[in-house]
Amino acid sequence: MTKAEVNQRMKEMYLLNASLDENVVKKERKKFHKDVLNTYGNWDKALRVNGITKRKLREREKFMLYFMIQERYEEHGEEAIRPKNIKPDEIKERITDSFKTIKSLKDIIKNWNEDKVLYELHAAFLVGADVEELEHDEPALYEQMLDHFKDVNEALVQYDKRFGIPTIVPEHLRQSEEEEEAQVETHSNMVVSDDLIDMMIKLNYIENEEDARAIVQASRVTKQEILSFLLNSLAEIQLKGQKLDDEYVKEKDLAMHFAIKAEYGNLEEAFKEITRTLVSIG
């Protein structure tokens, strides 16, 4: 692997909550471990060069546990996060290792404080939130950020100390150029009856022929393709300084716009699924 490829892989592992303990990597990813040593000489230097500090690894673990237990709390209420109801025991051990007690984590979930603000910021940034648009898009979070930090810059400095690392697209969700071209070709070969299109327009199901063909294409889009599209788009817009919203998706891929609506209802729900995917891997 080239140096750039090694760095990319390490950041992917960080983002996907994969173990970055050298002994684990040496056992489970022998070739990659060898590539790292060939590139940097030792494991700790590779972590350091990529900005993956011990603190960031600890905070990554705490965020993953926070997100996991918070989701359980929101779906099932407080009873679900009582110590006796948190299974398996491995999760309890990880919580006590990171937060000392389950109650400490529960207090963060239920009450706003600096930790909660930074965890919620991390969740927002993972799905493409724009700092410049945070006040408009996430007003409650923005207000809490100002309540618990001197200003936005201070919050971002603290965020960077805990989590700061480039957002990249996980390899297993990245489409190759060949896959993208094959997908485009498949879409272009789909045929929709002109009579059917005319009828759908008359019934006000759609506005125009372009929508009809895009809807048919959308019916062939898989859930994995949606997640891949969104993660690639998030990486792309960060480079362009744009915002990932419905208009951006519609302009880039109308069929994908309809596929997202059909699968998730809206972009917000799709983003939540991305975050769940990142938490569950590794």
C-alpha positions as CSV (number, residue, x, y, z in Angstrom):
1,M,0.0,0.0,0.0
2,T,1.1,3.6,-0.6
3,K,1.4,6.0,2.3
4,A,-1.8,7.7,1.2
5,E,-3.6,4.4,1.2
6,V,-2.3,3.5,4.6
7,N,-3.5,6.8,6.0
8,Q,-6.9,6.4,4.3
9,R,-7.3,3.0,5.8
10,M,-6.4,4.1,9.3
11,K,-8.9,6.9,9.1
12,E,-11.6,4.5,7.9
13,M,-10.9,2.2,10.8
14,Y,-11.1,5.2,13.2
15,L,-14.4,6.3,11.7
16,L,-16.0,2.9,11.7
17,N,-15.1,2.2,15.3
18,A,-12.7,-0.7,14.3
19,S,-10.1,-1.6,16.8
20,L,-6.8,0.3,16.4
21,D,-5.0,-1.7,19.1
22,E,-1.8,-2.9,17.5
23,N,-2.1,-6.4,18.9
24,V,-5.7,-6.8,17.5
25,V,-4.7,-5.3,14.1
26,K,-1.6,-7.5,13.9
27,K,-3.8,-10.6,14.5
28,E,-6.8,-9.7,12.4
29,R,-5.3,-7.5,9.6
30,K,-1.8,-9.0,9.2
31,K,-1.0,-7.5,5.8
32,F,-2.3,-4.0,6.8
33,H,-0.2,-4.1,10.0
34,K,2.9,-5.0,7.9
35,D,2.1,-2.2,5.4
36,V,1.9,0.3,8.3
37,L,5.2,-0.8,9.8
38,N,6.8,-0.6,6.3
39,T,5.5,2.9,5.9
40,Y,6.1,4.4,9.4
41,G,8.4,2.1,11.2
42,N,6.2,1.6,14.2
43,W,2.4,1.6,15.0
44,D,2.4,4.6,17.4
45,K,4.0,6.9,14.8
46,A,1.3,5.9,12.3
47,L,-1.4,6.8,14.7
48,R,0.3,10.1,15.7
49,V,0.8,11.2,12.1
50,N,-2.9,10.6,11.4
51,G,-4.0,12.6,14.4
52,I,-5.4,9.5,16.2
53,T,-4.5,10.2,19.8
54,K,-5.3,8.1,22.8
55,R,-7.8,10.7,23.9
56,K,-9.6,10.6,20.6
57,L,-9.8,6.8,20.8
58,R,-11.3,7.2,24.3
59,E,-13.7,9.8,23.1
60,R,-14.7,7.7,20.1
61,E,-15.6,4.9,22.5
62,K,-17.6,7.2,24.7
63,F,-19.5,8.7,21.8
64,M,-20.4,5.2,20.4
65,L,-21.7,4.2,23.8
66,Y,-23.6,7.5,24.2
67,F,-25.2,7.1,20.9
68,M,-26.1,3.5,21.4
69,I,-27.7,4.0,24.8
70,Q,-29.3,7.3,23.9
71,E,-31.1,5.6,21.0
72,R,-32.3,2.9,23.4
73,Y,-33.6,5.6,25.8
74,E,-35.4,7.5,23.0
75,E,-37.1,4.3,21.7
76,H,-38.0,2.5,24.9
77,G,-37.8,5.0,27.8
78,E,-35.8,5.1,31.0
79,E,-36.6,1.5,32.0
80,A,-34.5,0.3,29.0
81,I,-31.4,2.0,30.3
82,R,-31.5,0.7,33.9
83,P,-28.4,-1.4,34.6
84,K,-30.3,-4.7,34.9
85,N,-31.8,-4.1,31.4
86,I,-28.6,-3.3,29.6
87,K,-27.3,-6.4,27.8
88,P,-24.9,-7.9,27.1
89,D,-22.7,-7.5,30.1
90,E,-19.8,-6.5,27.8
91,I,-21.7,-3.3,27.1
92,K,-22.0,-2.6,30.9
93,E,-18.3,-3.1,31.3
94,R,-17.5,-0.8,28.4
95,I,-19.8,1.9,29.9
96,T,-18.2,1.6,33.4
97,D,-14.7,1.7,31.8
98,S,-15.6,4.9,29.9
99,F,-18.0,6.7,32.3
100,K,-17.2,5.0,35.7
101,T,-20.9,4.4,36.2
102,I,-24.0,3.8,34.1
103,K,-25.7,6.6,36.0
104,S,-23.0,9.1,34.7
105,L,-23.8,8.2,31.1
106,K,-27.6,8.3,31.8
107,D,-27.2,11.8,33.3
108,I,-25.4,13.0,30.1
109,I,-28.2,11.5,27.9
110,K,-31.0,13.2,30.0
111,N,-29.3,16.5,30.7
112,W,-27.4,19.0,28.5
113,N,-23.8,19.6,29.5
114,E,-20.5,20.0,27.6
115,D,-20.2,16.3,26.9
116,K,-23.7,16.1,25.5
117,V,-23.1,19.1,23.3
118,L,-19.9,17.7,21.8
119,Y,-21.5,14.2,21.3
120,E,-24.4,15.8,19.5
121,L,-22.1,17.9,17.4
122,H,-20.2,14.8,16.4
123,A,-23.4,13.0,15.4
124,A,-24.4,16.1,13.3
125,F,-21.0,16.4,11.6
126,L,-20.9,12.7,10.8
127,V,-23.9,13.2,8.6
128,G,-22.7,16.3,6.9
129,A,-23.9,19.2,9.1
130,D,-22.4,22.5,8.1
131,V,-20.9,24.7,10.9
132,E,-22.1,27.8,9.1
133,E,-25.6,26.6,8.9
134,L,-25.8,25.0,12.4
135,E,-27.8,27.9,13.9
136,H,-30.5,27.4,11.2
137,D,-30.4,23.7,10.8
138,E,-29.9,22.6,14.5
139,P,-31.2,25.6,16.5
140,A,-31.6,23.6,19.8
141,L,-28.1,22.2,19.6
142,Y,-26.7,25.6,18.6
143,E,-28.4,27.2,21.6
144,Q,-27.0,24.6,24.0
145,M,-23.6,25.0,22.4
146,L,-23.6,28.8,23.3
147,D,-25.0,28.0,26.8
148,H,-22.1,25.7,27.6
149,F,-19.2,27.3,25.7
150,K,-18.0,30.9,25.5
151,D,-18.7,31.0,21.8
152,V,-18.8,28.8,18.7
153,N,-15.0,28.8,18.2
154,E,-14.4,27.5,21.7
155,A,-16.9,24.7,21.1
156,L,-15.1,23.8,17.9
157,V,-11.7,23.9,19.5
158,Q,-12.9,21.4,22.2
159,Y,-14.6,19.3,19.5
160,D,-11.4,19.1,17.5
161,K,-9.5,18.0,20.6
162,R,-11.9,15.1,21.1
163,F,-12.9,14.0,17.6
164,G,-11.1,16.1,15.0
165,I,-10.2,13.9,12.1
166,P,-11.0,14.1,8.4
167,T,-14.4,12.7,7.4
168,I,-13.9,10.0,4.7
169,V,-16.2,7.5,3.0
170,P,-15.9,3.9,4.4
171,E,-14.3,1.7,1.8
172,H,-17.1,-0.9,1.9
173,L,-19.7,1.7,1.1
174,R,-17.7,3.4,-1.7
175,Q,-18.7,2.7,-5.2
176,S,-16.0,2.2,-7.8
177,E,-16.2,4.1,-11.1
178,E,-17.2,0.8,-12.8
179,E,-20.1,0.3,-10.5
180,E,-21.3,3.8,-10.9
181,E,-21.1,3.5,-14.7
182,A,-22.9,0.2,-14.6
183,Q,-25.6,1.7,-12.5
184,V,-26.0,4.6,-14.9
185,E,-26.2,2.3,-17.8
186,T,-28.8,0.1,-16.1
187,H,-30.9,3.2,-15.3
188,S,-30.7,4.5,-18.9
189,N,-31.9,1.2,-20.3
190,M,-35.1,1.1,-18.3
191,V,-38.2,1.7,-20.4
192,V,-41.4,3.2,-19.2
193,S,-44.6,3.0,-21.3
194,D,-45.5,6.4,-22.8
195,D,-49.2,5.6,-22.1
196,L,-48.4,4.9,-18.5
197,I,-46.5,8.1,-18.2
198,D,-49.4,10.1,-19.7
199,M,-51.9,8.4,-17.3
200,M,-49.7,9.1,-14.3
201,I,-49.5,12.8,-15.3
202,K,-53.2,13.0,-15.8
203,L,-53.8,11.5,-12.4
204,N,-51.4,14.0,-10.8
205,Y,-49.2,11.2,-9.5
206,I,-46.2,12.9,-11.2
207,E,-45.5,16.2,-12.8
208,N,-43.6,15.2,-15.9
209,E,-42.0,12.4,-17.9
210,E,-38.6,12.9,-16.2
211,D,-40.1,12.2,-12.8
212,A,-41.8,9.0,-14.1
213,R,-38.6,7.6,-15.5
214,A,-36.7,8.5,-12.3
215,I,-39.3,6.8,-10.2
216,V,-38.9,3.6,-12.1
217,Q,-35.1,3.8,-11.8
218,A,-35.6,4.5,-8.0
219,S,-37.4,1.2,-7.6
220,R,-34.2,-0.6,-8.6
221,V,-32.0,1.2,-6.2
222,T,-30.8,-0.8,-3.2
223,K,-30.5,0.4,0.4
224,Q,-26.7,-0.1,0.2
225,E,-26.6,2.1,-2.9
226,I,-28.4,4.8,-1.1
227,L,-26.0,4.8,1.8
228,S,-23.1,4.7,-0.6
229,F,-24.5,7.7,-2.5
230,L,-25.0,9.7,0.6
231,L,-21.6,9.0,2.1
232,N,-19.9,9.8,-1.2
233,S,-22.0,13.0,-1.5
234,L,-21.1,14.1,2.1
235,A,-17.4,13.8,1.3
236,E,-17.9,15.6,-2.0
237,I,-19.8,18.6,-0.6
238,Q,-17.3,19.1,2.2
239,L,-14.7,19.7,-0.4
240,K,-17.0,22.1,-2.3
241,G,-18.3,23.8,0.9
242,Q,-21.9,23.1,-0.1
243,K,-24.8,21.6,1.9
244,L,-26.3,18.2,1.4
245,D,-30.1,18.8,1.1
246,D,-33.0,17.7,-1.1
247,E,-32.1,20.1,-3.8
248,Y,-28.5,18.9,-4.0
249,V,-29.7,15.3,-4.2
250,K,-32.3,16.0,-6.9
251,E,-29.9,17.9,-9.0
252,K,-27.2,15.2,-8.8
253,D,-29.5,12.2,-9.1
254,L,-33.2,12.5,-9.4
255,A,-33.8,8.7,-9.1
256,M,-31.8,8.6,-5.9
257,H,-34.0,11.4,-4.6
258,F,-37.1,9.3,-5.1
259,A,-35.3,6.2,-3.7
260,I,-34.4,8.0,-0.5
261,K,-38.0,9.2,-0.1
262,A,-39.3,5.7,-0.7
263,E,-36.8,4.0,1.6
264,Y,-36.6,6.5,4.5
265,G,-39.2,9.2,4.0
266,N,-36.7,12.0,4.0
267,L,-33.0,12.8,4.2
268,E,-33.0,13.3,8.0
269,E,-34.1,9.6,8.5
270,A,-31.5,8.5,6.0
271,F,-28.8,10.4,7.9
272,K,-29.9,8.6,11.1
273,E,-29.4,5.3,9.4
274,I,-25.9,6.3,8.3
275,T,-25.0,7.1,11.9
276,R,-26.5,3.8,13.1
277,T,-24.4,2.0,10.5
278,L,-21.2,3.7,11.7
279,V,-22.0,2.8,15.3
280,S,-22.8,-0.8,14.6
281,I,-19.6,-1.6,12.6
282,G,-16.4,-2.5,14.3
